[in-house]
Amino acid sequence: MCVLDSMVFLDNGLVEGNLNAYSSVRYQMSIPLQLFRMVALGAALVVSACAAIPDLPPPAAPLPVERIAADQTLTGTASASWPQAGEWMGQADPQLSELVSEGIANSPDIAAVDARLRRTAALAQSVGAARQPSLGIEASATLDKSSYNNGLPKAFLPLGWNDYGTLKAALGWDLDLWGRNRAALAAARSEERAAIFEAQQARLTLITAITLAYSDFDRLFAEEEVRESELEMREAGENLVARRVEAGIDMRASLRHSQAQTATARAELAAAREALALRRHQIAALVGAGPDRGLALTRPMWPHPSVRPLPRDVTTNLVARRPDIAMARERLEAAASRVKVARTGFFPDIRLDALFGIQSLGLASLLERDSTFGSAGPALNLPLFRGSSLTGNFRSAHASLDEAVAGYNRTVLAAYQEVADAVTSRGGIAQRLEEARAIRTANDDAHALALLRYDAGLTNYLEVLAAEERRLHARLAVHRLEADARASNITLVRALGGGFVTSDTPRPATFP
């Protein structure tokens, strides 16, 4: 408990202490010679001031990389490298590069995160101003008349209307003895860096979305081709069955069955064309353009999907390669800095204030020497009796820090899961794609043999159509799996950070 007399005398200077609900003790001295002694008194009061800081358990710790068991699942190779920025998911297609550039330049999502970045930078600048001295100048000139019936003798009041003039300059400086302003600035700068990483994460997310949609765009082109071929096959089969029915070789039920298959093929072709048009609209929206932009898109020129090996240091350096982890780390450090801010609320504050000006009744005498006035001295604020507000702020800051640590740990674990999922899916898709290509080759051979048998008169054309149907379905399965393989590579590149780098090497989260 701090004890302070309500009136404290220091030589010829009077210091008035006011212990109210906010426990503030503020005093001003106008005698420059007393300034040193007043500072000494303030220092003594600071030393004696005390407020009970809650005894809280230590905050949760960020998840260390060495505790994440991933070496068996994520096995890298020495020759592999991390994705490089600008390669746009490793696909060589000029149209895709153009779409990515348009998206970064025109996407509303990118514009929004860039605006948030500018806002956090401005807030950091504003918070940093508290560490600097403040200087203000005020001037006024008024015409005033005093009331003669306000209880004061008329002889002591200026008669009639009189002009008044004031010109003063005020200087203030918070000494920041306990680092409140420094901690607040550190929190603001951490939020600014988090906004930078958020902008990079938004760009990575946009590039991934465009590339995945573009990959599916290619698949839909292939599916449209297969559906067109299937419709041609169904129509040819229907014509053949119709001729057989007319010749009395086949029953009318076979014709109705063939007509139903043709109608199904038309519906599937219409669905493929609808999906292709919708994908055009999606890509146009992703790049920040209207749906007509999608009409200008041509079929992608995709290379065969290749397997991207994992870097050898993927298990140890993944946290340093993803912008979302860097963003979570900075927000964790901002929360830790806010705990410091809340803690300093329990300690006294000292400000140095100075005021100098000129004031006179009558503007003609404003610049005379006797018109000067001023004051200088420290202002002390002792937080003694503020109820539970300080404790509540401190507990809230601690809880926010624990929440930020949990968010960081969740982001790190999700990153390792995304890489592991992408690697696992890539392996499974590669195996299925190999089998699907073998099935396609077998069906191509079967279709060729059916044509030879038909040309030799050893079978009818219905067998050729059946072989053609199996061949088309095998082609469609290969196209879909190739698209899945490309998507798994794109997802893996995103999971590895997509070429994310920072000017200062990213690091695992630690408390500042």
N, C-alpha and C positions, 0 to 999 in steps of 0.2 A: 504494500500500500504506500502511495506517495503522499507526503504531507507538505503543504505549501501554505504559508500565512497569507491572509487576504490582503495585507498591505506590507510591502517590503521596501525599506529605505536603503539607498546606497549613496553615502555622502549627501550631497545636496539634490540628488535626483530621486524622484518618486516613481516607484514601479507599482502598478496596481495589478493584483492577481484576481482573476475572475474564474472561479470553479463552478461552472454551471453544468447543465445536462450534457453538454458536449465537451466539458472539461478543457476549455481553451484558455490559455493564459497569454495575452498579447499585450505588449507595451511598446511605446514609442518614446524616444528621447530626442530632444531638440538641441542638446548641448554636445557638440562633437567630442569634447574632452572626456565625456563619460562613456563613449562607445566601447572602449576596451573593457571597462569594468562591467558593462552590461553584457557583453559577450561572455565574460567570465561567469557572470551569474547564470546566463542561459546554459552554459556548459554544465554548471553544477546542477541545474534543474534537470537537464537531460540525463545526467548520470543517475540522479535520484528517481527519475520517472520510471514507472514500471506498469505493465498491464499483463494480465495472465494470458499466456498463449496456450491454446488447447494442446494437450499431449495426445497427438494422433499417431496411429501406427504408420510406419514408413510406407510410401507409395509402392504400388506394384512395379516390378522391373520389366523392361522390354525383353522380349524373347531373344536370347542369344542364338546366333546361327549354329553354333556347335551343338545345340540341343535339338536341332531339327534333323531327324533321321531320314536322309534321302539319298545316301551314297549308292545303295543297291538299286533303287528305282531309276535314278538319274545318273547314268554313266556316260561321261564325256570322253572325247578323244583329243589328243594333243594338237592335231592338225585343224580342228574346227575353230571357228572364230565367232564372236558375238555378232549379231546383226548390225549393219552399219546404217547410220542415218542417211536418208535420201534414196535408198535402194527400193523403197516402196514394196516391201514384202518380197523382194527378190524376183519380181516378175518383169520380163522385158517386153513391154507393150506400150508404144507411144501414146495410144489412146488412154490407157490407164494412167500414165504419168500426167497427161493433160487433165484428166478428171480429178486427180488428187490435188493438183495445183489450183484448180478452180474451187475445189471444196475448201481448201485452207484459206483462200482469198475471200470467199463469199459466204461461208457457212454461218448462219446465225449463232450456232453453238460456240464456234470459235470467237465470234465477235463478243458474245456474252462473257466468256472467261477472260478475254483480253480486257474488257471493261472492269471486271472484278480485280484484275491485276493492277490496273491503274488506280482503282479505288484503294486497295491495300497499300500501294506505294504512297498515295497521298496521306493515308492515315498514319503510316510510319513517319512521314515527314512532320505531321501535326504533333504526334506524340514526342518526337525528338525535340520539338521546340521548348518543351518543359525544362530541358537541361540547360537552356541558354537564358541569360538575363533578359528581362523584359523592360522596355522603355516606351513611355507614352507621353504625349504632349497634348495639353488641353488649353483652349483659349475661349474666353467668353466676354461679351460686352452687352450690358443690359441697361435699360432705363427703368427705374424702380421708384416707388413712393411708399414710405412706411405709414402705417396707421398710427394715429395719435391716440387712439382709444384701446390700446392693447395692454394697458396696465403699467406701461413705463412712462416716466415723466416726459412731457413733450419737449422739455429743454434738452434732453439727452438724445433726441432723434433728429436726423437730418430733415430739414423742411422742404416740402415740395417734391417735385420729380428730380431725381438725380441719376447721373450715369455712373455705372460700376464697371470695372474692368478686371479680368483675371487672366494670367498666363502662368501655367505651371507645367513642370516636367516631373514624372514619377518613374523611379527605377526600382525594380524588384528582382531578387535572385533567390531561388530555392537552393539551399546548400546541399540538399539530397544526401544527408549524412548516412542514411541506411540503405541507399541504393534503390529507392522506390522508382525514381524516374529512369534509372539505368535498366532496371528489370522490365519496366513497361516498354521501353524502347526495344529491348531484346525480344520481347513477345511480339511487338509490332513487326520487327524485321523478320522474325520467324514466320509470321503470317504472310509477309510479302514473299518470302522464298517459297512458302507453300503454294501461293497463288501462281508463281512462276512454274512450279512443277505441275500444278493443276492444268495450266495452259498446255504444257507439253503432253500431259495425259490426254487432254481433250483432242489434241492433234493426232495422237496415236490411235485413239478410239475412232476418230473420223476416218483416218486412212484405212484402218482395219475394216470398218463398215463398208467403205467404198469398194475395197478389194474383194471382200467376201461377196458383196452383191454382184460385182463384175464377174467373179468366178461362176456364180450361179447363172448369170446372164449367158455365159458360154454354154453351160449345161442345157439351158432352155432352148438355145438354138439347135443343139444336137437332138434334143427330144422332139422339137418341131419337125426336123428332118425325118426322124424315125417314124413319127406319127403320120407324116405325109406318105411315106413309103408303105406303112401299114394300111392306110386308107386305099391306096392304089391296089395293094394286094387283095384287100377285102372286096373291092369293086370288081376286080378281075375274077375272083372266086364266085361272086354273086352272078356274074354274067355266065360263067361256065355252068353253074348249077341250073340257071334258068334255061340254058340250051338243053341240058340233060333232062330237065323236067318236060320241056316241049317234045323231046325225042322219046319220052316215055321210059327213059333209063333210070330216072330218080323220082322220088316222091316230092309232093309239094311242101311237105313239112321240112325237107332239107332246104328248100328255097327260102322259107320263112326264117329258118335258123341262120342262113347265110345273110339274109337282109338285116337281121338283128345284129349280127357281128359287124356289118358295114356301118350301121347307125352308131354302134358303140365306138367304132374307129373314128367316125366324124366328130362325136362328142369329145373324145380324148384329144383329137387335133385342136378342136376349139378351146379346150381347157389349156393346152400347151401354149396356144397363141395368146390367150388371156393372161397366163402367167408371165409370158415374155413381155407383154405390154405393161403389166404392173411392175415388173422389174425395171423397165425403162423409166417409169414414173419415180420409183424409189431412188434410182441412181441420180436422176435430175434433182430431186429434193435434197439428197445428200450433198450435192455440189452447190447448193444454194441457187438453183434455177427453177424455172417453170417446167411443166411436163413436156413442152415442145422440145426442150433440150434432149430428152431421151429419144426423140424420133431421129435425131442425127447420128445415133450410135450405130456403129457397124459391129459385126461379129468379132469378138476378141481373138487375138492371135496368141494363144497360150502355148507355151512349150509343155512337153510331157512333165508331169510333176516329178520332182526329184526329192530325195530325202536329205534334209538338213541335219547334219550331226550336231550333237550338243558339245559346247565347249567343255574342256576338262574341269575348269573351275566353276561350273554352274552351281554346284551346291553351296559354295562359299561366297560367291560374288553376286548371286541373284539379287540380294537386297540392295546392292549398289547399282543395279542396272534397270530398275523399274521406276518410272516417275511417280506412280501411285504410292510406292513405299517411301520414296523421298518426301512426298507431300505429307504422308502420315507422320513421318519422323519430325518434320518441321512443326507440325501442329502439336505434337507431343512436347517439343521443346518450348513452344509458345505457352502451353499449359503449365509447364514447370516454371517458366518465368513469372506467370501470373500468381503462382503460389508464393514466390518471393515478394511480389507486390502486396499480396494480402498480408504476408507476415510483417512487412514494414509498417502496416497500419497500426500495430501495437506500440510503435516507438514514436517519440516526439519528433516534430518537424521544426526546423528553424529557417526562417527567411530573413534576408537582409533587404530592408526597404529604405528608400530615400526619396524625399520630396523637396523640391525647390521651385519657387515661383514668385511672382509679383502680383499685388492686389491693391486696389485703391478705390476710394470713393471719389469719383471724378477722374475721367480718363486723362486729363492734363497732367496729373501727378503720378500716373501709372509707372513711369520709368524712373521715378525718384528712388534714391537709395533706401529711404525709410519704408518703401512699399514692399520690400522683400520679405518672404517668409519661407520656412522650410522645416524639415525634420529628417532624422536619420536614426536607424537603430535596428536591432533584430526583433523579429516577431516569432514567438514561441507558441507551439500548439502541443499540449500534453493530452494524449488520449487516455483519460482515466475512467470516466463514467459514460460509456456509450451503450449501455445495455448489452445486448447479445449481437449487435450488428457486426462488430469486428470478428467475433467468433464465427458467426454465420458465414461471413465472407471467406474466412480462412478455411472452414470446412467445405464450402462450396468449391473453392479453388482446388482443394485436395481431391475432391470427388471428380472434378473435371479432369484433373491429371490422371487419375485411375482410369477414367473413361477413355482418355486419349491413348494411354498405354494399351488398353484392351483393343482399341481400334487399330493401333499399329500392329499388335500381335495378330489380329484377325487378317489384316492385309498381307502380312508376311506369309502366314499359313496358306491363305488363298493363292498367293503367287506360286508357292511350291506345288499346290494341288493343280493349278492350271498347267504348269509345265509337265507334271506327271501325267495328267489327263491327255494332253496333246501328244506326248510321246507314246502313250499306250494306244490311243486312237490311231495314230499314224502307223504303228506296227500292225494293228488289227486290220486296218484298211488296206495296207500293202499286201497282206496275205490274201484277203478277199479279192483284191484287184488282180492278183496273179491268177487265182482260180477262175475269176470271171473272164479274163483274157483267154485262158485255156478253153473255157466253155465256148467263147465266141469263135475261136479257131475251129473247134470241133463242129459247131453248127454251120460255119462257112463251108467246111468240107462236106458235111451232110447235104447241104443245099446244092452244092456243085454235083454231087453224086445223084441226087434226085433229078436234076436237070438232064444229066447224061442218061439216066434210066428212062426219063420221059421221051427224050429225043430218040432213044432206041426202041420205043414202043413197049417197054417193059412195065410201065406204070402209068397211072392217069395223072392229070394235072393237079388234082386235089392233093396228092402227096407232095407235089412241088410247092403248093401253097402252104401246106403245113410246115414243111422244112423252112420256107421263107419266114413264116411267123416266128418259129423258134430262133431263127437267125436275127431277126429284128429285136426280139426281146433280149437276146444276149448282147447285142450292140448297145441297147438302152441301159442295161445293167453296167456295162463297162463305162459308159459316159457318166453315169451317176457316181460310180466309185472313183473315177478320175477327178470329178468335181469335189468329192469328199476328201480325196488325198490332197488336192490343192488347198482346200479349206483347213485341213489339219496343219499343213505347213504354215499357212497364214496365221492360224491361231497360235502355233508354237512361236513364231516370230514376235507376235504381240506379247505372249507370255514371257519371252526373254527380254522385253523392254523395247523392242523395235528400233534399236540404235540409240537409246536414250543415254545422254552424257550430260555432265554438268561442268561448269568452269572449275568448281572445287570438287574434288573426288567425293562422291557420295559415301556415306559411312553408315554403319548400323546406329540405331538410336541410342543416345546416352543422355543422361540428365545434364543440362548445362550448369 
